[in-house]
Amino acid sequence: MVEALPSQMSGIYLTRHGGPEALKWREDIPVPQPGRGEVLVRVLAAGVNNTDINTRVGWYSSEVTGATEEGGDDVEAGGWAGALQFPRIQGGDLCGRVVAHGPGTGRLAIGRRVICPINQPRPTADNPVGFEALGSEFDGAFAQYCVVREEDLYDVTDAPLTDIELAAIPCAFGTAAGLLHRAGVEADQNVLITGASGGVGLAAVQLAALRGARVTGVSSPSKADIVLEEGATDILSRDQVPPEGIYHVVIDLVAGPAWPALIDALRPGGHYATAGAIAGPIVEADLRRIYLRDITIHGCTFQPPDVFSALVERILAGQVRPRVSQTYDLRDIAAAQEEFVAKRGAGKIVLLPPDLATE
């Protein structure tokens, strides 16, 4: 049954780079119209991620050198691809339902439940790793509706997960899947994962364990049991220096001052893969420790469609399940992001549009 669509919707505008005060709740946002190849999606739930906060504060600008969540009101090019167009509706973690088709679409029927990767591949001859980020280069899921290319959406109607659980998957599990893919994680390898109690970290632990790897997670003692439950076999505390020459792969989401020890922890010929730097992006390297031991370094943001497609197959097969710590009404996004930054719990925080939050 096709639902009657309103002309206006509620949602959150990011009006500029800055603190939570840069986020404005609005109830008069025009409902976007799908163009050729696009569909209109009714947002059912939207996850909270580091990238939302990093984009809000302008952390992606080279002007910013501190830990994640640091930025400034005067940053000009603080988005994934540089300067953002304001106002912008953020939200890269989408679980929604198809409610309208644009010209040239129809693969996904009205009513199908869908998710998509946050970084949607747009490779070109000049940039084979080109992408557009949902909620950064174009409006995302922090509103009642959003428009997405049909080719970027995956049907998860039959997944054995709730809308809230599905909204916790795209960024965390998609990023983790990309990291493991690029680093070539295989069964019986020793894998070290930093930030293992966070959204991407927990997903990486779970997916690496599914591949048959032996996983060591770096975590605070208070969250160690949760990391072990997700599939890790060993835990290192954040202040421990990892043993040298042990790991085939290091999956790093933290960086910062501890970075040199992560390189030393790799076996000769090992692989280091990163998709985050929550302790700071500027690191000190001894290149001899890299080239004399044939270490390969992977920056992991772009991923080919088959990586997310394989993740969706695992979702449909019931092989992955995210850990959700809390849900918030979308109007309470500032409180949700404050709780996210505090990192008091393990697992994802998910936002719900007001009409769904009260159901």
N, C-alpha and C positions, 0 to 999 in steps of 0.2 A: 504494500500500500504506500503510495507516494504522499509524503506529508506536505502540508501547506507551509511554504517558506515565508518567513517575515522579511521585511525590507531592512530592518535594523537588528543588531545583536549587541549583547554585552560582552565585554572583554577587557583586557589590560593593555594599555598603550605604554610602551617605553618612549618617553618624550625626549630623552637626552641621556648621555652617559652620566653616571653619578650613583648616589645611594638609593635606598628604597623609595625615597621621595620622588624619584624620577619615574616611578610606576604609577599610572593613573587609571583608576577604574572608570569605564565609560559604558553607558547603556544606549548610545546613539551611533554606534559604529555601523556603517553600511555593510550589509551581508555581501561578501564578494561573489562575483559572477564567474563561473568557470568558462575559460576560453577554449580554443581548439586543443584537444588532447588532454583537457583537464576535467576533474570532477569536483563537485562540492561535497565536503565531508562534514558531518555533524560531529563535533568533538564530544566523546564520551568520557575521556579522562586524559590527563597530560602530566607526565613526570617532571620532576624538578632535577636540574643537572648543574654541575659546575659551569658548563658553558653558558647557561642562562645568566648566571651572576657575573662571569668573566666578561660577557658581552655588555651587560649593563654598566659595569664599572670601566669598560674600555681596556681590559687587561691584555687583549691581543695586540695592542699597539706596541711597537718596539720602544716607545718612550717609557713603558712600564717595565721595570726590571725586578720587582719584588714578588712575593708569594702570590698565589692565586687569591682572588677577591680584592687585591690592591689595584687601584686605578686612580682616576681623577676626573673632575668635572670638565677640565680643559683639554682632555684627550680628543683628538680629531679623527683618528683612523683606528677605532677600537674594536671593529668587527672582524669576523673571519677573513673577509676579503678587503678590509680597509674601512673606509667611511661608510656608516650606515645612513639610510634614509629614515628620518624621524617624521611622524611617529611610526614605530615598528611594533607589531604584535609578535612577541617572542614565543617560545615553546617548541622545542625540537622533538619531544617525546609524545607522539600522537597515537591514541587509539580512538577510532571513530567509525562512523557508519556512512556509507555512500547515500546521498540524498538527492543529487541532481547531476546530470551529465552535460558536459560541453560538447560541441561538435566533434565528430570523429572518435567518440568513446562508446563504451557499452560492454566492454569485456567484463567489468564488474557490475553486477546488477544492483539496482536500488535496494538498499537494506543490508548489503553485505558489510560485515565488520572488517576493518582494515587497519594495518599499521604500515610504516615506511621507515627507511633509514633517515637519520637526521641529516647526514651528508649525502645528497643525491647526486650520483655520478653524472658529470657533464664533460667527458674527455674530448679533446680536440687534437688536431695534428701538432699544434704548438704546445699544448698542455695536456699530456696523456693522463694526468691525475687531477684534472679539473673537476670541481663539484660546486653545488649550491647548497647552502645550509638552511634548512627549514627553521624559521624564526630568526634568521639573520639577514640573508639576501632576499628573502620574501617572507610574508607573514605566516606565523605558525599557529600553534594549538592553544595559546592562552586566550581563547575566545570561544564563542559557541559554534562557530563555523570556520573552516579554512579551505582553501583551494589547493589541490595537489595534482600534479600530472598523474594520469591513470597508470602510466607505465612504471611509476615509482612505488605504487601501492601493492600490498600483498594481502590476499584474502585469508583471514584468520577466523572466519565465522565459526568453524568447527573446532577451534583450539580448546583444550580442556582448561582454560584459564578465564578469570573474570576480566572485565574491561579494565579494572584498576591494575591487575597484574600485567596485562598486555601493555598498558601505558608505561610500565616500569622497565620494559625490555629494549626498545629500539636503540637508545643511546648507549646504555650500559652494556647490554649483550652484543649489540652491533659493533661497538668499539672493541670490546674484548675479542670477538670473533675475528675482527680485522687484525688485531695484534698477534693472535696465535697463528693466523694464516700467513702473515708476512714473516714471522719468525720461524715458521715451519715446525711447530711443536708436534712431536710424535710420541707414541707410546714408549714408556720406559726412560724417557728423558727426565733430567732433573730441571725443574723450572722454579725460579724465584719470582714472586709477584709482590711488588711494593703496594702500599695503600690497599691491602687485601680486604679490609673491612668496608670499603666504600662501594658505591654502586658498580663501577667498572671492575674494581678489584675482585669483588665477590663473584661477578659474572665470569671473570677470567679464571678464577679458581675452579668454578663449577665446570666450565667448558674444557679447561685443560685436564681436569680429572676424567671427564668423559672421553678424552682422547687417550687416556691411559698413562698420562704423565705423573711423575712424583712431584707434588707441589709443596713448596715452602712459602708460606704467607708471612709478610711483615705486617704486624698488627699490634695494637695496644693490648696488654693483658686482659683488659675488661671485655674485649671482643674476640679473644682468641678462640673460645669455644665455638662461636658462630662460624669463624673461618674454617675450623676443622669440620664442622657439620657440612659445609659446602663442598668438602672434598680434599682439603689440604691434609698432608701427612705430618708436616712439621710447621712450627711457628718460630719466628724470630721477633723479638720486641724491637720497637723503633730505634732504640739506642744501641742495639747490638750491631757489631760489624760482621757482615756475612763472611763465612769461610772463603778463602781464595781458591780459585780453580776448580769449583765443584759443579757449577750449573751449565747446562747446555744452552739455556735461554734465560734472560732476565726480562720480565715484563714490568716496565717502570712507569708509574703514574705520579711520582713524587719529585724526583730530581733533587735540586737544592744542594746543600753542602755535602750530603752523603753520596753524591754521584760517583766520585772516583772509586769508592769501595764496590759499587755495583759492577763496574768494568772489571775490577780485579777478581770479582766472584765468578766470572765466566771462565769456562775451560777454553784452551786454545781452539780457535775455530768457532767459538760460541756466537750467539746472536743476542743483541740488545734491541728491544723494541719499545718505543715510547709513544704515548698519546696524551701526555699530561705532565704538569710540572707544578703541583700544588705547593711545594716548598720553595719554589723559585726557578725561573727558566735559565738563569745564568749559572753555568757550571764551570769548574776548572778541570782540564783534561791533560793527562800526560799521553801524548800521541804515541809514544813508544809502547805503552801498555796496550794500545789498540793495534798498531800495524805489525809489531813484532810477534803478536799472538793471533794475527788474522781474525780480529773481531769484526763482525758486521753490525752496523748500526742502521736501524730502520725507523724512519719517521712515519707514523701510521695515522693518516687522516682519510685519504681516499681509499675506497675499497670497491672492487669490481662487483657487479650485481650478483654474481654467483655466490659470494660470501654471505650476503644477507639472505639469499634464497635458501642456502643450506641451513642457516639458522632457523628460518621459518619452518623448514621440514622437521627440525628438532622440536620446535614449539608444537606443531600439529601432532607429533608423535608422543607428546607428553614427557619429553626427555629433559626439559629445562623448566624451572619455576623460580621467578624472582622473589626476593624477600622484600616485602613492603612494610615499612615501619609505621608510617602515619599517612593519613589523608587530610586535606584541607579544602575548604571552599575556595574557589579561585579568587574571590574578593579578598581573601586573607593571604595573598601571595607574599607580602612582606614578612609576615610571621612564619610562613613556611620556609622562606629562604633564610631567615634568621636561624631557624631550627636546623636547616641543612648545613649551614656554615658552622654551627656549634658542634656538629658531629657527635651528639650524645648517644645516638643509636646507630645500629647497623641496618643497612637496607635503604630502600628508596622512599622518597616522599612524593605523593601523587596529589595533583589538584583536580577538583571536580567543578564543572560549571554549576552555578548556584541552583538551577532547577533540578539537576541530578544529585547534588550534594544533599538535598533535603528529602530525596525519595527513600 
